[in-house]
Amino acid sequence: MIIDRAAYDREANRLLFRVVHEVAVRHAGRPFDEVVQVLRRDLPGSPSLAEEEIRRIAEQISVGRDPSGL
């Protein structure tokens, strides 16, 4: 059902933002490669992020920003 799918997608996105926020808090200012590795390990598989998006997020975190918006 569409409503169930929308609720699932919304929850999946919330989880994604929470994980990015947690990584940003714990690893702000750390080397880029380290942040990429942590994101690859901690991000949920669904919805999956493209490698390009993971690298963009890691770049933001490595310079001390929290791209999650939380």
MARZAKE-999178 format. One record per residue: x negated, y, z of N, C-alpha, C in turn; chain; residue number from 1; residue in three letters. Coordinates in steps of 0.001 Angstrom, whole numbers, plus 500000, padded with zeros to 6 digits. Example, Ala and Ser with C-alpha at 12.3 -4.5 7.8 and 13.67 -1.06 7.14 Angstrom:
BEGIN
+--------+---------+--------+---------+----------+--------+--------+---------+--------+-------+-----+------+
! n_east ! n_north !   n_up ! ca_east ! ca_north !  ca_up ! c_east ! c_north !   c_up ! kette !  nr ! rest !
+--------+---------+--------+---------+----------+--------+--------+---------+--------+-------+-----+------+
! 486810 !  494310 ! 507800 !  487700 !   495500 ! 507800 ! 486800 !  496700 ! 507800 !     A !   1 !  ala !
! 487150 !  497750 ! 507080 !  486330 !   498940 ! 507140 ! 487100 !  500030 ! 507870 !     A !   2 !  ser !
+--------+---------+--------+---------+----------+--------+--------+---------+--------+-------+-----+------+
***
This chain:
BEGIN
+--------+---------+--------+---------+----------+--------+--------+---------+--------+-------+-----+------+
! n_east ! n_north !   n_up ! ca_east ! ca_north !  ca_up ! c_east ! c_north !   c_up ! kette !  nr ! rest !
+--------+---------+--------+---------+----------+--------+--------+---------+--------+-------+-----+------+
! 499166 !  498822 ! 500000 !  500000 !   500000 ! 500000 ! 499118 !  501245 ! 500000 !     A !   1 !  met !
! 499569 !  502291 ! 499345 !  498788 !   503518 ! 499194 ! 498492 !  504161 ! 500536 !     A !   2 !  ile !
! 499448 !  504209 ! 501429 !  499237 !   504830 ! 502738 ! 498152 !  504086 ! 503500 !     A !   3 !  ile !
! 498194 !  502771 ! 503462 !  497167 !   501984 ! 504142 ! 495795 !  502244 ! 503547 !     A !   4 !  asp !
! 495721 !  502364 ! 502245 !  494453 !   502628 ! 501578 ! 493927 !  504014 ! 501963 !     A !   5 !  arg !
! 494817 !  504983 ! 502008 !  494424 !   506343 ! 502385 ! 493912 !  506366 ! 503821 !     A !   6 !  ala !
! 494588 !  505665 ! 504706 !  494154 !   505600 ! 506103 ! 492797 !  504903 ! 506208 !     A !   7 !  ala !
! 492625 !  503845 ! 505445 !  491348 !   503127 ! 505438 ! 490228 !  504037 ! 504948 !     A !   8 !  tyr !
! 490465 !  504736 ! 503828 !  489447 !   505640 ! 503277 ! 489112 !  506759 ! 504251 !     A !   9 !  asp !
! 490124 !  507308 ! 504914 !  489902 !   508378 ! 505880 ! 489043 !  507886 ! 507044 !     A !  10 !  arg !
! 489335 !  506704 ! 507548 !  488562 !   506151 ! 508663 ! 487131 !  505823 ! 508232 !     A !  11 !  glu !
! 486979 !  505301 ! 507021 !  485642 !   504998 ! 506505 ! 484812 !  506275 ! 506391 !     A !  12 !  ala !
! 485429 !  507344 ! 505937 !  484718 !   508616 ! 505827 ! 484364 !  509179 ! 507199 !     A !  13 !  asn !
! 485257 !  509035 ! 508154 !  484954 !   509480 ! 509526 ! 483746 !  508736 ! 510077 !     A !  14 !  arg !
! 483703 !  507444 ! 509857 !  482575 !   506637 ! 510313 ! 481288 !  507112 ! 509653 !     A !  15 !  leu !
! 481350 !  507373 ! 508366 !  480182 !   507845 ! 507632 ! 479674 !  509158 ! 508223 !     A !  16 !  leu !
! 480575 !  510102 ! 508479 !  480179 !   511389 ! 509054 ! 479611 !  511211 ! 510456 !     A !  17 !  phe !
! 480197 !  510325 ! 511257 !  479680 !   510090 ! 512616 ! 478262 !  509523 ! 512572 !     A !  18 !  arg !
! 478028 !  508573 ! 511672 !  476696 !   507976 ! 511564 ! 475687 !  509033 ! 511135 !     A !  19 !  val !
! 476031 !  509825 ! 510125 !  475114 !   510881 ! 509674 ! 474835 !  511848 ! 510818 !     A !  20 !  val !
! 475856 !  512210 ! 511572 !  475676 !   513121 ! 512706 ! 474739 !  512506 ! 513754 !     A !  21 !  his !
! 474955 !  511255 ! 514088 !  474105 !   510591 ! 515086 ! 472658 !  510516 ! 514624 !     A !  22 !  glu !
! 472448 !  510194 ! 513357 !  471085 !   510147 ! 512816 ! 470482 !  511556 ! 512865 !     A !  23 !  val !
! 471263 !  512563 ! 512517 !  470761 !   513942 ! 512531 ! 470356 !  514372 ! 513927 !     A !  24 !  ala !
! 471154 !  514012 ! 514911 !  470843 !   514387 ! 516294 ! 469563 !  513684 ! 516758 !     A !  25 !  val !
! 469447 !  512409 ! 516475 !  468304 !   511619 ! 516960 ! 467020 !  511838 ! 516165 !     A !  26 !  arg !
! 467154 !  512198 ! 514877 !  465968 !   512216 ! 514013 ! 465708 !  513562 ! 513336 !     A !  27 !  his !
! 466335 !  514622 ! 513803 !  466114 !   515950 ! 513219 ! 464630 !  516297 ! 513254 !     A !  28 !  ala !
! 464128 !  516756 ! 512121 !  462735 !   517169 ! 512037 ! 461740 !  516048 ! 511837 !     A !  29 !  gly !
! 462211 !  514815 ! 511792 !  461311 !   513670 ! 511580 ! 460927 !  513608 ! 510095 !     A !  30 !  arg !
! 459877 !  512869 ! 509773 !  459463 !   512753 ! 508370 ! 460576 !  512184 ! 507485 !     A !  31 !  pro !
! 460638 !  512713 ! 506273 !  461661 !   512341 ! 505301 ! 461792 !  510830 ! 505132 !     A !  32 !  phe !
! 460674 !  510140 ! 504914 !  460716 !   508687 ! 504678 ! 461300 !  507930 ! 505873 !     A !  33 !  asp !
! 461008 !  508397 ! 507061 !  461553 !   507772 ! 508264 ! 463074 !  507944 ! 508317 !     A !  34 !  glu !
! 463536 !  509148 ! 507997 !  464977 !   509420 ! 508020 ! 465699 !  508592 ! 506957 !     A !  35 !  val !
! 465120 !  508478 ! 505777 !  465712 !   507648 ! 504713 ! 465870 !  506215 ! 505205 !     A !  36 !  val !
! 464847 !  505687 ! 505819 !  464879 !   504311 ! 506321 ! 465985 !  504134 ! 507367 !     A !  37 !  gln !
! 466107 !  505081 ! 508285 !  467140 !   504998 ! 509324 ! 468529 !  505072 ! 508691 !     A !  38 !  val !
! 468725 !  505980 ! 507742 !  470026 !   506091 ! 507076 ! 470384 !  504800 ! 506349 !     A !  39 !  leu !
! 469438 !  504236 ! 505624 !  469704 !   502973 ! 504914 ! 470113 !  501877 ! 505889 !     A !  40 !  arg !
! 469497 !  501866 ! 507048 !  469787 !   500839 ! 508044 ! 471137 !  501066 ! 508712 !     A !  41 !  arg !
! 471453 !  502326 ! 509038 !  472610 !   502618 ! 509880 ! 473906 !  502918 ! 509134 !     A !  42 !  asp !
! 473818 !  503361 ! 507887 !  475042 !   503708 ! 507165 ! 475864 !  502466 ! 506850 !     A !  43 !  leu !
! 477184 !  502583 ! 506982 !  478055 !   501449 ! 506661 ! 478047 !  501187 ! 505158 !     A !  44 !  pro !
! 478401 !  499975 ! 504784 !  478393 !   499604 ! 503372 ! 479568 !  500147 ! 502586 !     A !  45 !  gly !
! 480611 !  500560 ! 503263 !  481792 !   501018 ! 502544 ! 482344 !  502265 ! 503212 !     A !  46 !  ser !
! 482507 !  503359 ! 502540 !  482120 !   503542 ! 501141 ! 480611 !  503687 ! 501043 !     A !  47 !  pro !
! 480045 !  503084 ! 500063 !  478589 !   503127 ! 499935 ! 478172 !  504452 ! 499302 !     A !  48 !  ser !
! 477005 !  504898 ! 499683 !  476460 !   506128 ! 499122 ! 475385 !  505787 ! 498106 !     A !  49 !  leu !
! 475321 !  506563 ! 497066 !  474270 !   506403 ! 496069 ! 472927 !  506772 ! 496703 !     A !  50 !  ala !
! 471879 !  506201 ! 496194 !  470532 !   506478 ! 496705 ! 470237 !  507980 ! 496674 !     A !  51 !  glu !
! 470670 !  508638 ! 495639 !  470467 !   510080 ! 495505 ! 471110 !  510835 ! 496668 !     A !  52 !  glu !
! 472298 !  510425 ! 497071 !  473007 !   511069 ! 498168 ! 472307 !  510795 ! 499508 !     A !  53 !  glu !
! 471836 !  509579 ! 499708 !  471094 !   509247 ! 500927 ! 469844 !  510108 ! 501034 !     A !  54 !  ile !
! 469142 !  510272 ! 499920 !  467923 !   511079 ! 499932 ! 468235 !  512559 ! 500200 !     A !  55 !  arg !
! 469341 !  513059 ! 499666 !  469732 !   514447 ! 499903 ! 470052 !  514667 ! 501386 !     A !  56 !  arg !
! 470769 !  513718 ! 501972 !  471111 !   513799 ! 503401 ! 469841 !  513727 ! 504246 !     A !  57 !  ile !
! 468945 !  512802 ! 503904 !  467688 !   512654 ! 504645 ! 466849 !  513920 ! 504573 !     A !  58 !  ala !
! 466852 !  514568 ! 503428 !  466098 !   515812 ! 503277 ! 466622 !  516878 ! 504234 !     A !  59 !  glu !
! 467931 !  516991 ! 504330 !  468548 !   517961 ! 505238 ! 468174 !  517651 ! 506698 !     A !  60 !  gln !
! 468256 !  516395 ! 507070 !  467954 !   516004 ! 508445 ! 466478 !  516222 ! 508761 !     A !  61 !  ile !
! 465607 !  515927 ! 507809 !  464168 !   516056 ! 508051 ! 463738 !  517515 ! 508268 !     A !  62 !  ser !
! 464558 !  518464 ! 507809 !  464237 !   519877 ! 508066 ! 465056 !  520430 ! 509228 !     A !  63 !  val !
! 465744 !  519525 ! 509949 !  466430 !   519912 ! 511181 ! 467887 !  520276 ! 511038 !     A !  64 !  gly !
! 468499 !  520037 ! 509878 !  469909 !   520359 ! 509681 ! 470773 !  519128 ! 509898 !     A !  65 !  arg !
! 472037 !  519362 ! 510233 !  473013 !   518277 ! 510381 ! 474035 !  518399 ! 509246 !     A !  66 !  asp !
! 473857 !  517636 ! 508169 !  474750 !   517769 ! 507021 ! 476141 !  517182 ! 507245 !     A !  67 !  pro !
! 476388 !  516599 ! 508395 !  477700 !   515988 ! 508653 ! 478783 !  517032 ! 508881 !     A !  68 !  ser !
! 478398 !  518215 ! 509340 !  479372 !   519242 ! 509643 ! 480045 !  519054 ! 510998 !     A !  69 !  gly !
! 479628 !  518049 ! 511753 !  480223 !   517803 ! 513069 ! 479515 !  518616 ! 514142 !     A !  70 !  leu !
+--------+---------+--------+---------+----------+--------+--------+---------+--------+-------+-----+------+
***
